[in-house]
Amino acid sequence: MAITSKIDRVRNLTIYAVRGDITAEELRSSAKMFWESPTLTLNLIWDVREATFTRMKYKEMDDILFHLQSYADRFSEREIGKTAIVVNSDDQFAVMRQLSSHASIQCLPIIPQVFKTMGEAMAWIDQTEYDFITALKESRDDNESKP
């Protein structure tokens, strides 16, 4: 069991790779490390394709979302960012979609999207960057064309 992280500066993205049978404390610790880092990346991917959660109760996973509220003062740093979860099975997909719904109910500012492939998740992350740059460019173009 292990959780490793890497940062892709080009995509402004942190990727957590989760392997083995993970405990709630391990996930909580990784989330804490992310939110307490000096500089947050705009985007985040949790790759749980090689993970199992047999030692964790669903309530423990939901509690991790609840504890994220303690970082509310940093939410604005990721206001336009995205969080993706990449899964390897229909069962994982269903559980993670349910967690995503709970994040929405708890009014967390960034609701995770769940994907079955890393390619889909990366395309979605890349689209975010494109949309942001396009919006900035259009805003500048609009301001320059006004007399």
DAUR-V282732 format. One line per field, one symbol per residue. phi: phi as a letter, one per 30 degrees, with the letter a starting at -180 (. if undefined). A space follows every 10 residues. Layout:
phi=???
This chain:
phi=.abcbbccdd chbcccccbi dccddddedd dddddcdebd ddcbbcccdc cbbdcbdeed ddddeedded cedceddbec dbbbbccbad ddeddddddd ddddddiddb cdccbcbded dddddddedd dddddddddd ddddddd
